[in-house]
Amino acid sequence: MRWRFLGGLFVVLAALVPAAAQQGGANDVPPIARQGYLFAGGHYDNIAGKRVMVGQLYAEFQIPKQQTHADPIVMVHGAIQTGTNFTGTPDGRMGWAEYFLRRGYAVYVIDQPGRSRASYSPADGAQSFPDLLNTEQRFTAPERYNLWPQAHLHTQWPGSGMAGDPVFDQFYASQVPFVQTAAKAQSMTRDGLIALLQKVGPAIVMTHSQSGSMGWLTADARPDLVRALIQVEPSGPPVHDVLMTGAPDYLHDGEAVRPWGLSAIPLNYSPHAASAAELSFVEEPQADGPGLARCWMQKAPARQLPNLSRMPMLIVNGEASFHAPFEHCTVKYLRQAGVHPDWIDLGKAGIHGNGHMMMLEKNNLEIAAAIDRWLTKALPTKSAARTP
């Protein structure tokens, strides 16, 4: 009986072993030449009679000893989240930051301005707060609610995805308030990312969800600093949100929260648009297939987005995510505007069951490997690392 007890205890403890021990041997620590943190952007302001710094971005970094890729990767989290999305998983497995570090990339993981270690200021405006039901519905257990046609395909969350499950509780504990006004959040994060890239040099920018708009804006403002843009389920679809209400109708048009097509603040279109009112959009009369939303596109002739065509670009979406009904709309919108992104629809690529938080799900490293393969083709030249 004693040995049975100890054997069961060993199984429980093994499930809690850190990611490096599970996936590379107990002593297999990534060879790091340098690690630390920095702040970028921001300015001094007077708040409640005190002189404070506001609008700064926080970034922590790790530089591998064997840096085989000259271009670092900057990882940008989405709404309600922080950089912990990339540094591990709520059940203790390896995260994307460590994966790419082991593949020879320097990795910078940020906290957006006005959030977590980047510090909120009243000058940032009102905050939005985590919502338990919305987290279960959209992120961790969409198959239980079936608000969109593909939700029942979700199989990859590690655990039940419901409050009370220890993995879910770890994840939900990481959710934080964030700047509510999209225009404010987008302008602060764009400026912070540009300031970061000016410090560390040109980089691969990887965004997720809400930060997708910041990715477009950063690449549009400084295409010389963005070597490649990886958009993991970027904020979308273009122009109007999609409301998801379950069977039988599932999908409905929401508000026009992206009046510049991909963002709430200006992008550099050609011919130039001085205001969003100069852009004209039309909804396609029919969806491209069953279970898909109708797309909003520019009226012809479409203005172009020349700066976004200057770097390799990848869109990634999960087959069970709430993005599954509309990610094709983002791809179509970009192509209409003269941008030529590659697109990995994971289900069609043979990677099944993923929701919106794919970097935390059971097959997260399979997805990271697919992104890595794309990067190898998109940026094939490897060279000796810059001095850390």
C-alpha positions as a LaTeX table, in Angstrom:
\begin{tabular}{lrrr}
\hline
Residue & $x$ (\AA) & $y$ (\AA) & $z$ (\AA) \\
\hline
Met1 & 0.00 & 0.00 & 0.00 \\
Arg2 & 2.86 & 2.36 & 0.86 \\
Trp3 & 4.44 & 1.87 & $-2.58$ \\
Arg4 & 1.09 & 2.44 & $-4.29$ \\
Phe5 & 0.72 & 5.70 & $-2.38$ \\
Leu6 & 4.24 & 6.84 & $-3.26$ \\
Gly7 & 3.70 & 5.91 & $-6.89$ \\
Gly8 & 0.54 & 8.01 & $-7.01$ \\
Leu9 & 2.33 & 10.89 & $-5.30$ \\
Phe10 & 5.10 & 10.70 & $-7.89$ \\
Val11 & 2.56 & 11.02 & $-10.71$ \\
Val12 & 1.04 & 14.11 & $-9.10$ \\
Leu13 & 4.44 & 15.72 & $-8.52$ \\
Ala14 & 5.57 & 14.92 & $-12.05$ \\
Ala15 & 2.66 & 16.93 & $-13.39$ \\
Leu16 & 4.00 & 19.97 & $-11.52$ \\
Val17 & 7.63 & 19.74 & $-12.70$ \\
Pro18 & 8.70 & 22.96 & $-14.47$ \\
Ala19 & 8.60 & 23.07 & $-18.24$ \\
Ala20 & 12.36 & 22.84 & $-18.78$ \\
Ala21 & 12.51 & 19.64 & $-16.73$ \\
Gln22 & 9.56 & 18.09 & $-18.59$ \\
Gln23 & 10.72 & 18.98 & $-22.06$ \\
Gly24 & 14.48 & 19.01 & $-22.00$ \\
Gly25 & 15.83 & 17.13 & $-19.00$ \\
Ala26 & 16.08 & 18.31 & $-15.41$ \\
Asn27 & 19.40 & 20.10 & $-15.95$ \\
Asp28 & 18.69 & 21.36 & $-19.44$ \\
Val29 & 18.68 & 25.13 & $-18.91$ \\
Pro30 & 18.67 & 27.31 & $-22.05$ \\
Pro31 & 22.21 & 28.72 & $-22.52$ \\
Ile32 & 21.70 & 32.43 & $-21.94$ \\
Ala33 & 24.41 & 35.01 & $-22.58$ \\
Arg34 & 22.47 & 37.90 & $-21.10$ \\
Gln35 & 19.05 & 38.64 & $-19.65$ \\
Gly36 & 17.39 & 41.65 & $-18.09$ \\
Tyr37 & 14.74 & 44.28 & $-18.68$ \\
Leu38 & 14.33 & 47.78 & $-20.03$ \\
Phe39 & 11.69 & 50.45 & $-20.42$ \\
Ala40 & 11.04 & 52.27 & $-23.68$ \\
Gly41 & 9.06 & 55.39 & $-24.54$ \\
Gly42 & 7.01 & 57.35 & $-22.06$ \\
His43 & 7.22 & 60.93 & $-20.87$ \\
Tyr44 & 7.03 & 62.97 & $-17.68$ \\
Asp45 & 3.66 & 64.28 & $-16.56$ \\
Asn46 & 2.10 & 65.93 & $-13.53$ \\
Ile47 & $-0.38$ & 63.64 & $-11.76$ \\
Ala48 & $-1.98$ & 64.70 & $-8.45$ \\
Gly49 & 0.77 & 67.23 & $-7.88$ \\
Lys50 & 3.58 & 64.73 & $-8.49$ \\
Arg51 & 6.01 & 64.38 & $-11.37$ \\
Val52 & 5.62 & 60.86 & $-12.81$ \\
Met53 & 6.54 & 58.83 & $-15.89$ \\
Val54 & 3.60 & 57.74 & $-18.06$ \\
Gly55 & 3.21 & 55.82 & $-21.32$ \\
Gln56 & 6.34 & 53.68 & $-20.97$ \\
Leu57 & 6.58 & 50.12 & $-22.25$ \\
Tyr58 & 8.23 & 47.33 & $-20.21$ \\
Ala59 & 10.32 & 44.65 & $-21.92$ \\
Glu60 & 12.24 & 41.73 & $-20.46$ \\
Phe61 & 14.78 & 40.03 & $-22.67$ \\
Gln62 & 16.93 & 36.93 & $-22.97$ \\
Ile63 & 19.86 & 36.65 & $-25.36$ \\
Pro64 & 21.07 & 33.11 & $-26.13$ \\
Lys65 & 24.77 & 32.25 & $-26.22$ \\
Gln66 & 24.21 & 30.61 & $-29.58$ \\
Gln67 & 22.30 & 33.41 & $-31.28$ \\
Thr68 & 21.92 & 32.09 & $-34.79$ \\
His69 & 19.36 & 34.68 & $-35.90$ \\
Ala70 & 20.42 & 38.31 & $-36.16$ \\
Asp71 & 16.86 & 39.57 & $-35.72$ \\
Pro72 & 15.28 & 39.33 & $-32.26$ \\
Ile73 & 11.60 & 38.55 & $-31.71$ \\
Val74 & 9.44 & 41.05 & $-29.81$ \\
Met75 & 6.34 & 39.38 & $-28.36$ \\
Val76 & 3.29 & 41.57 & $-27.69$ \\
His77 & 0.32 & 40.30 & $-25.65$ \\
Gly78 & $-3.33$ & 41.18 & $-26.14$ \\
Ala79 & $-6.17$ & 42.62 & $-24.05$ \\
Ile80 & $-6.44$ & 41.64 & $-20.36$ \\
Gln81 & $-3.12$ & 39.79 & $-20.71$ \\
Thr82 & 0.54 & 40.46 & $-19.90$ \\
Gly83 & 3.83 & 39.09 & $-21.15$ \\
Thr84 & 3.27 & 35.94 & $-19.08$ \\
Asn85 & 1.31 & 34.62 & $-22.09$ \\
Phe86 & 4.68 & 33.91 & $-23.70$ \\
Thr87 & 6.93 & 33.01 & $-20.76$ \\
Gly88 & 5.16 & 29.78 & $-19.81$ \\
Thr89 & 1.77 & 28.11 & $-19.55$ \\
Pro90 & $-0.62$ & 27.93 & $-16.58$ \\
Asp91 & 0.05 & 24.19 & $-16.25$ \\
Gly92 & 3.83 & 24.59 & $-16.19$ \\
Arg93 & 4.93 & 23.78 & $-19.74$ \\
Met94 & 7.40 & 25.57 & $-21.97$ \\
Gly95 & 6.16 & 28.84 & $-23.45$ \\
Trp96 & 6.88 & 30.42 & $-26.81$ \\
Ala97 & 9.59 & 32.72 & $-25.45$ \\
Glu98 & 11.70 & 29.77 & $-24.30$ \\
Tyr99 & 10.98 & 27.83 & $-27.49$ \\
Phe100 & 12.31 & 30.61 & $-29.72$ \\
Leu101 & 15.21 & 31.27 & $-27.35$ \\
Arg102 & 16.23 & 27.62 & $-27.78$ \\
Arg103 & 15.96 & 28.09 & $-31.55$ \\
Gly104 & 18.64 & 30.79 & $-31.42$ \\
Tyr105 & 16.53 & 33.97 & $-31.28$ \\
Ala106 & 16.96 & 36.81 & $-28.82$ \\
Val107 & 13.51 & 37.32 & $-27.31$ \\
Tyr108 & 11.89 & 40.45 & $-25.90$ \\
Val109 & 8.57 & 40.02 & $-24.07$ \\
Ile110 & 6.67 & 43.21 & $-23.31$ \\
Asp111 & 3.95 & 44.53 & $-21.06$ \\
Gln112 & 1.90 & 47.16 & $-22.88$ \\
Pro113 & 1.95 & 50.73 & $-21.55$ \\
Gly114 & $-0.66$ & 51.33 & $-18.88$ \\
Arg115 & $-0.61$ & 47.71 & $-17.73$ \\
Ser116 & 1.21 & 45.49 & $-15.23$ \\
Arg117 & 4.92 & 46.40 & $-14.93$ \\
Ala118 & 4.46 & 49.21 & $-17.45$ \\
Ser119 & 2.28 & 50.98 & $-14.85$ \\
Tyr120 & $-1.19$ & 52.44 & $-15.24$ \\
Ser121 & $-1.71$ & 56.19 & $-14.86$ \\
Pro122 & $-5.02$ & 58.06 & $-14.54$ \\
Ala123 & $-3.85$ & 59.95 & $-17.62$ \\
Asp124 & $-4.39$ & 56.73 & $-19.58$ \\
Gly125 & $-8.16$ & 57.00 & $-19.09$ \\
Ala126 & $-10.71$ & 54.46 & $-17.92$ \\
Gln127 & $-9.82$ & 50.79 & $-17.49$ \\
Ser128 & $-11.58$ & 47.59 & $-18.52$ \\
Phe129 & $-11.47$ & 44.63 & $-16.17$ \\
Pro130 & $-11.34$ & 40.84 & $-16.56$ \\
Asp131 & $-14.67$ & 39.06 & $-16.91$ \\
Leu132 & $-14.97$ & 35.45 & $-15.77$ \\
Leu133 & $-17.82$ & 34.37 & $-18.06$ \\
Asn134 & $-16.27$ & 36.01 & $-21.11$ \\
Thr135 & $-12.94$ & 34.29 & $-20.36$ \\
Glu136 & $-14.59$ & 30.87 & $-20.26$ \\
Gln137 & $-16.70$ & 31.56 & $-23.35$ \\
Arg138 & $-13.98$ & 32.94 & $-25.59$ \\
Phe139 & $-10.67$ & 31.61 & $-24.30$ \\
Thr140 & $-10.77$ & 28.40 & $-22.30$ \\
Ala141 & $-14.07$ & 26.52 & $-22.78$ \\
Pro142 & $-15.82$ & 27.78 & $-25.93$ \\
Glu143 & $-17.03$ & 24.24 & $-26.69$ \\
Arg144 & $-19.32$ & 24.43 & $-23.63$ \\
Tyr145 & $-21.07$ & 27.57 & $-24.91$ \\
Asn146 & $-20.98$ & 27.16 & $-28.73$ \\
Leu147 & $-21.40$ & 30.84 & $-29.51$ \\
Trp148 & $-19.85$ & 30.50 & $-32.99$ \\
Pro149 & $-20.00$ & 27.64 & $-35.50$ \\
Gln150 & $-16.46$ & 26.29 & $-34.93$ \\
Ala151 & $-16.45$ & 26.44 & $-31.11$ \\
His152 & $-17.32$ & 22.75 & $-30.70$ \\
Leu153 & $-13.96$ & 21.84 & $-32.27$ \\
His154 & $-12.02$ & 23.19 & $-29.28$ \\
Thr155 & $-9.99$ & 20.41 & $-27.60$ \\
Gln156 & $-6.60$ & 21.84 & $-26.71$ \\
Trp157 & $-7.07$ & 23.75 & $-23.44$ \\
Pro158 & $-5.21$ & 21.92 & $-20.62$ \\
Gly159 & $-8.04$ & 21.21 & $-18.19$ \\
Ser160 & $-11.75$ & 21.88 & $-18.00$ \\
Gly161 & $-11.39$ & 25.56 & $-18.80$ \\
Met162 & $-13.84$ & 26.44 & $-16.04$ \\
Ala163 & $-13.47$ & 28.33 & $-12.77$ \\
Gly164 & $-12.32$ & 26.01 & $-10.00$ \\
Asp165 & $-10.06$ & 23.96 & $-12.26$ \\
Pro166 & $-6.48$ & 24.64 & $-11.04$ \\
Val167 & $-5.12$ & 25.35 & $-14.52$ \\
Phe168 & $-7.95$ & 27.77 & $-15.27$ \\
Asp169 & $-7.50$ & 29.47 & $-11.90$ \\
Gln170 & $-3.79$ & 29.99 & $-12.63$ \\
Phe171 & $-4.69$ & 31.52 & $-15.98$ \\
Tyr172 & $-7.46$ & 33.72 & $-14.61$ \\
Ala173 & $-5.15$ & 34.99 & $-11.85$ \\
Ser174 & $-2.94$ & 36.39 & $-14.61$ \\
Gln175 & $-5.70$ & 38.55 & $-16.14$ \\
Val176 & $-5.31$ & 42.27 & $-15.44$ \\
Pro177 & $-7.12$ & 45.56 & $-16.10$ \\
Phe178 & $-6.20$ & 47.38 & $-19.30$ \\
Val179 & $-6.70$ & 50.78 & $-20.93$ \\
Gln180 & $-10.28$ & 50.84 & $-22.17$ \\
Thr181 & $-10.11$ & 53.35 & $-25.04$ \\
Ala182 & $-8.75$ & 51.62 & $-28.14$ \\
Ala183 & $-7.28$ & 54.79 & $-29.65$ \\
Lys184 & $-5.32$ & 55.55 & $-26.48$ \\
Ala185 & $-4.06$ & 51.98 & $-26.06$ \\
Gln186 & $-3.05$ & 51.75 & $-29.72$ \\
Ser187 & $-1.17$ & 55.05 & $-29.79$ \\
Met188 & 0.69 & 54.35 & $-26.53$ \\
Thr189 & 1.73 & 50.83 & $-27.52$ \\
Arg190 & 2.71 & 51.85 & $-31.07$ \\
Asp191 & 4.92 & 54.61 & $-29.67$ \\
Gly192 & 6.38 & 52.29 & $-27.03$ \\
Leu193 & 7.17 & 49.60 & $-29.60$ \\
Ile194 & 8.85 & 52.11 & $-31.90$ \\
Ala195 & 10.94 & 53.39 & $-28.97$ \\
Leu196 & 11.90 & 49.80 & $-28.10$ \\
Leu197 & 12.92 & 48.99 & $-31.68$ \\
Gln198 & 14.98 & 52.17 & $-31.82$ \\
Lys199 & 16.89 & 50.86 & $-28.80$ \\
Val200 & 17.37 & 47.22 & $-29.80$ \\
Gly201 & 17.39 & 47.53 & $-33.58$ \\
Pro202 & 15.12 & 46.05 & $-36.26$ \\
Ala203 & 13.18 & 43.03 & $-35.04$ \\
Ile204 & 10.51 & 40.47 & $-35.80$ \\
Val205 & 7.30 & 41.70 & $-34.16$ \\
Met206 & 4.84 & 39.06 & $-32.98$ \\
Thr207 & 1.43 & 40.24 & $-31.77$ \\
His208 & $-1.64$ & 38.52 & $-30.41$ \\
Ser209 & $-5.28$ & 39.59 & $-30.42$ \\
Gln210 & $-5.80$ & 43.22 & $-29.31$ \\
Ser211 & $-2.16$ & 44.06 & $-30.06$ \\
Gly212 & $-2.71$ & 43.19 & $-33.72$ \\
Ser213 & $-3.74$ & 46.79 & $-34.31$ \\
Met214 & $-0.51$ & 47.92 & $-32.63$ \\
Gly215 & 1.40 & 45.63 & $-34.98$ \\
Trp216 & $-0.13$ & 47.18 & $-38.09$ \\
Leu217 & 0.47 & 50.67 & $-36.71$ \\
Thr218 & 4.09 & 50.04 & $-35.73$ \\
Ala219 & 4.97 & 48.44 & $-39.06$ \\
Asp220 & 3.15 & 51.21 & $-40.93$ \\
Ala221 & 4.92 & 54.00 & $-39.03$ \\
Arg222 & 8.41 & 52.42 & $-39.11$ \\
Pro223 & 8.65 & 49.67 & $-41.73$ \\
Asp224 & 12.43 & 50.03 & $-41.55$ \\
Leu225 & 12.37 & 48.67 & $-37.98$ \\
Val226 & 10.07 & 45.67 & $-38.55$ \\
Arg227 & 11.87 & 42.78 & $-40.22$ \\
Ala228 & 8.77 & 40.57 & $-40.22$ \\
Leu229 & 5.29 & 40.86 & $-38.73$ \\
Ile230 & 3.64 & 37.80 & $-37.19$ \\
Gln231 & $-0.03$ & 38.41 & $-36.35$ \\
Val232 & $-1.51$ & 35.66 & $-34.16$ \\
Glu233 & $-5.28$ & 36.17 & $-34.40$ \\
Pro234 & $-4.92$ & 39.95 & $-34.75$ \\
Ser235 & $-7.68$ & 42.28 & $-33.59$ \\
Gly236 & $-10.40$ & 42.07 & $-36.16$ \\
Pro237 & $-12.14$ & 41.62 & $-38.42$ \\
Pro238 & $-11.62$ & 44.83 & $-40.40$ \\
Val239 & $-14.00$ & 47.71 & $-39.69$ \\
His240 & $-16.87$ & 46.07 & $-37.75$ \\
Asp241 & $-16.74$ & 43.67 & $-34.82$ \\
Val242 & $-18.63$ & 40.40 & $-35.16$ \\
Leu243 & $-21.17$ & 39.61 & $-32.43$ \\
Met244 & $-21.48$ & 35.90 & $-31.64$ \\
Thr245 & $-24.79$ & 34.76 & $-30.17$ \\
Gly246 & $-24.99$ & 31.01 & $-30.75$ \\
Ala247 & $-27.31$ & 28.93 & $-32.92$ \\
Pro248 & $-29.06$ & 29.26 & $-35.19$ \\
Asp249 & $-27.80$ & 32.59 & $-36.56$ \\
Tyr250 & $-24.46$ & 32.74 & $-34.69$ \\
Leu251 & $-22.88$ & 35.81 & $-36.36$ \\
His252 & $-24.04$ & 39.44 & $-36.52$ \\
Asp253 & $-22.41$ & 42.78 & $-37.34$ \\
Gly254 & $-21.16$ & 44.75 & $-34.36$ \\
Glu255 & $-19.94$ & 48.33 & $-34.06$ \\
Ala256 & $-17.46$ & 49.89 & $-36.48$ \\
Val257 & $-14.65$ & 49.94 & $-33.90$ \\
Arg258 & $-11.87$ & 50.02 & $-36.54$ \\
Pro259 & $-12.78$ & 53.08 & $-38.63$ \\
Trp260 & $-9.35$ & 52.95 & $-40.33$ \\
Gly261 & $-10.05$ & 49.39 & $-41.44$ \\
Leu262 & $-7.44$ & 47.72 & $-39.24$ \\
Ser263 & $-7.23$ & 50.21 & $-36.38$ \\
Ala264 & $-8.93$ & 52.98 & $-34.46$ \\
Ile265 & $-6.24$ & 55.55 & $-35.35$ \\
Pro266 & $-4.74$ & 56.61 & $-38.69$ \\
Leu267 & $-2.83$ & 54.37 & $-41.07$ \\
Asn268 & $-0.86$ & 55.61 & $-44.08$ \\
Tyr269 & $-3.08$ & 54.83 & $-47.05$ \\
Ser270 & $-2.27$ & 55.72 & $-50.63$ \\
Pro271 & $-3.95$ & 57.84 & $-51.89$ \\
His272 & $-3.69$ & 59.66 & $-48.56$ \\
Ala273 & $-6.74$ & 59.76 & $-46.29$ \\
Ala274 & $-6.77$ & 62.76 & $-43.97$ \\
Ser275 & $-9.56$ & 61.29 & $-41.87$ \\
Ala276 & $-11.35$ & 57.98 & $-41.50$ \\
Ala277 & $-14.42$ & 59.58 & $-43.07$ \\
Glu278 & $-12.56$ & 59.58 & $-46.40$ \\
Leu279 & $-12.44$ & 55.78 & $-46.38$ \\
Ser280 & $-15.42$ & 53.96 & $-47.85$ \\
Phe281 & $-16.38$ & 50.41 & $-46.89$ \\
Val282 & $-18.95$ & 47.94 & $-48.12$ \\
Glu283 & $-20.06$ & 44.60 & $-46.71$ \\
Glu284 & $-19.86$ & 41.67 & $-49.07$ \\
Pro285 & $-23.32$ & 40.38 & $-50.00$ \\
Gln286 & $-22.49$ & 36.74 & $-49.16$ \\
Ala287 & $-20.12$ & 34.92 & $-46.86$ \\
Asp288 & $-17.30$ & 32.93 & $-48.43$ \\
Gly289 & $-18.63$ & 29.70 & $-46.97$ \\
Pro290 & $-20.69$ & 28.04 & $-44.22$ \\
Gly291 & $-19.92$ & 29.24 & $-40.72$ \\
Leu292 & $-18.10$ & 32.34 & $-41.95$ \\
Ala293 & $-18.85$ & 36.02 & $-41.43$ \\
Arg294 & $-19.43$ & 38.36 & $-44.31$ \\
Cys295 & $-16.41$ & 40.62 & $-44.80$ \\
Trp296 & $-16.23$ & 44.39 & $-44.84$ \\
Met297 & $-13.95$ & 45.60 & $-47.62$ \\
Gln298 & $-13.00$ & 48.93 & $-49.14$ \\
Lys299 & $-15.14$ & 50.21 & $-51.97$ \\
Ala300 & $-13.26$ & 50.01 & $-55.26$ \\
Pro301 & $-10.85$ & 51.42 & $-56.11$ \\
Ala302 & $-9.26$ & 50.44 & $-52.82$ \\
Arg303 & $-6.62$ & 52.62 & $-51.20$ \\
Gln304 & $-3.33$ & 50.80 & $-50.69$ \\
Leu305 & $-1.19$ & 50.27 & $-47.57$ \\
Pro306 & 2.30 & 50.47 & $-49.11$ \\
Asn307 & 4.27 & 50.45 & $-45.86$ \\
Leu308 & 2.71 & 47.15 & $-44.78$ \\
Ser309 & 3.86 & 45.53 & $-48.02$ \\
Arg310 & 7.51 & 46.11 & $-47.16$ \\
Met311 & 8.08 & 43.16 & $-44.80$ \\
Pro312 & 7.15 & 39.47 & $-44.68$ \\
Met313 & 3.85 & 39.02 & $-42.86$ \\
Leu314 & 2.07 & 36.02 & $-41.36$ \\
Ile315 & $-1.49$ & 35.61 & $-40.08$ \\
Val316 & $-2.21$ & 32.62 & $-37.80$ \\
Asn317 & $-5.60$ & 31.43 & $-36.50$ \\
Gly318 & $-6.95$ & 28.39 & $-34.67$ \\
Glu319 & $-9.71$ & 26.24 & $-36.14$ \\
Ala320 & $-11.95$ & 26.49 & $-33.03$ \\
Ser321 & $-11.27$ & 30.11 & $-32.08$ \\
Phe322 & $-13.79$ & 32.92 & $-32.21$ \\
His323 & $-11.50$ & 34.26 & $-34.95$ \\
Ala324 & $-12.22$ & 31.24 & $-37.16$ \\
Pro325 & $-15.39$ & 32.77 & $-38.67$ \\
Phe326 & $-13.64$ & 35.96 & $-39.76$ \\
Glu327 & $-9.84$ & 35.64 & $-40.02$ \\
His328 & $-10.16$ & 35.27 & $-43.77$ \\
Cys329 & $-11.62$ & 38.79 & $-43.82$ \\
Thr330 & $-8.40$ & 40.26 & $-42.44$ \\
Val331 & $-6.40$ & 38.39 & $-45.08$ \\
Lys332 & $-8.71$ & 39.56 & $-47.87$ \\
Tyr333 & $-8.66$ & 43.15 & $-46.64$ \\
Leu334 & $-4.86$ & 43.22 & $-46.64$ \\
Arg335 & $-4.64$ & 41.71 & $-50.12$ \\
Gln336 & $-7.14$ & 44.24 & $-51.45$ \\
Ala337 & $-4.86$ & 46.97 & $-50.02$ \\
Gly338 & $-1.79$ & 45.63 & $-51.81$ \\
Val339 & $-0.34$ & 43.65 & $-48.89$ \\
His340 & 0.54 & 39.97 & $-49.39$ \\
Pro341 & 0.44 & 38.12 & $-46.07$ \\
Asp342 & 0.98 & 34.42 & $-45.70$ \\
Trp343 & $-1.79$ & 32.69 & $-43.75$ \\
Ile344 & $-1.70$ & 29.60 & $-41.57$ \\
Asp345 & $-5.23$ & 28.45 & $-40.81$ \\
Leu346 & $-4.11$ & 25.83 & $-38.30$ \\
Gly347 & $-6.93$ & 23.36 & $-38.88$ \\
Lys348 & $-6.29$ & 23.32 & $-42.61$ \\
Ala349 & $-2.57$ & 22.91 & $-41.88$ \\
Gly350 & $-3.31$ & 19.76 & $-39.84$ \\
Ile351 & $-3.03$ & 21.34 & $-36.38$ \\
His352 & $-6.41$ & 20.84 & $-34.77$ \\
Gly353 & $-8.50$ & 21.94 & $-31.82$ \\
Asn354 & $-7.01$ & 25.33 & $-31.02$ \\
Gly355 & $-8.74$ & 28.34 & $-29.55$ \\
His356 & $-7.68$ & 31.95 & $-29.17$ \\
Met357 & $-5.05$ & 31.34 & $-26.46$ \\
Met358 & $-3.08$ & 28.88 & $-28.60$ \\
Met359 & 0.28 & 29.83 & $-27.08$ \\
Leu360 & $-0.96$ & 28.32 & $-23.78$ \\
Glu361 & $-2.71$ & 25.24 & $-25.15$ \\
Lys362 & $-1.54$ & 21.64 & $-25.10$ \\
Asn363 & $-0.02$ & 21.72 & $-28.58$ \\
Asn364 & 1.51 & 25.20 & $-28.22$ \\
Leu365 & 4.99 & 24.05 & $-29.29$ \\
Glu366 & 3.61 & 22.44 & $-32.46$ \\
Ile367 & 2.24 & 25.86 & $-33.39$ \\
Ala368 & 5.50 & 27.57 & $-32.46$ \\
Ala369 & 7.32 & 25.13 & $-34.74$ \\
Ala370 & 4.99 & 26.04 & $-37.64$ \\
Ile371 & 5.73 & 29.73 & $-37.08$ \\
Asp372 & 9.45 & 28.97 & $-36.86$ \\
Arg373 & 9.34 & 27.12 & $-40.19$ \\
Trp374 & 7.66 & 30.14 & $-41.77$ \\
Leu375 & 10.31 & 32.46 & $-40.34$ \\
Thr376 & 13.10 & 30.28 & $-41.71$ \\
Lys377 & 11.65 & 30.71 & $-45.20$ \\
Ala378 & 10.70 & 34.38 & $-44.79$ \\
Leu379 & 14.06 & 35.45 & $-43.31$ \\
Pro380 & 16.44 & 32.75 & $-44.54$ \\
Thr381 & 19.69 & 34.60 & $-43.84$ \\
Lys382 & 21.26 & 33.73 & $-40.51$ \\
Ser383 & 24.32 & 35.57 & $-39.28$ \\
Ala384 & 26.40 & 36.05 & $-36.20$ \\
Ala385 & 24.54 & 37.84 & $-33.46$ \\
Arg386 & 24.99 & 41.50 & $-32.69$ \\
Thr387 & 26.85 & 42.12 & $-29.44$ \\
Pro388 & 24.30 & 41.92 & $-26.60$ \\
\hline
\end{tabular}
